[in-house]
Amino acid sequence: MESSSKTTAIVVSLIAGLLVGGGTGWAIANMNKTNSKTSMSSSSMQNDADGVTVGGAKMVKDKDIVDNAVNAKNVTTVVSLVKLASLVDTLKSEGPFTVFAPNNDAFAKLPSETVASLQKPENVETLKKILTYHVVAGTYTSADLKVMAQKGESLTTVQGEMLTPVLKDGMVHLMDAKNNDVMIETSDVISSNGVTHVIKSVLMPAN
């Protein structure tokens, strides 16, 4: 794993990139060129060959995270919010990224007024904060997350707060900053610039 100082530098670079708007994708892509830790597991290699079906659509390795996601019927809400928050170019950049993408049912669990509020122009920064809490620099497959859970290690998100992989009945779950237990619905969706795990609840940062 990277040293704490390198992790801090990565997070600072990512957040700085998000704040400059149009330069976001460039900033993150170039930062990640210095990050040589892109792990590959047997499960990810299998998905490279065969692809994964998400929301009725085949996800393929030669498309980026966004181009794969727009074809999946079960993640249309998060895709629309990513567009609203102007994060499309970021997630289409070189990366690599690990994205924990809530399915539509995850957003349906939230109060409707909460989702409506996040879509207001005056709340775009709050929306960005929540969405970037679902993104981690680097590629972390389910095999990597399992090892981290066994070691008691955590992930630093682009937003800056932590996510902690945990094992329950042999399956990897995520604990967010508010100690919510979030299940993974579909893991190891390999794209050209990273990996996506579809999750069953929205991850919530502490602040």
C-alpha angles and dihedrals in degrees: 000000000000119000119263091251092054091047090051091050091050093051093047090050092049095049091045089052091052091053095056094063111206093032094058098100092046093049095050095041093052092044090054093052085074092051107086095176104105106144125206123198131187089257093054091049090052090052089049088061102037106022126219127261113230123175091349095307130104112240111215131199097231093062123077124243095267097045090052094046096051089064095054114093095203098060101046093119096057091044090054091048092049088054091047091052092050092239097127095098090049093055092043092055125100097274126135099225138170110216125193100202118195113221122232092264089058091061090043088062090062121083108272091233090058093055091044091051092052089057094058115106092235090059099050093112091054089049091051090050092054095044095047088051084068094056129079127185111244134027118290116176124194088264090056092047091051091054090048091051091051090051095044092242127151137211124238110221127214087252088060104245127104136261119196123208112216133181121236119175088343093304126113116244129174127234113205129205091275092051094252113157108227123191125215113233100185123011136195102025097171119209132173092264103035145310135297129207115195109220134197100227138035113260112233125209119217094242 
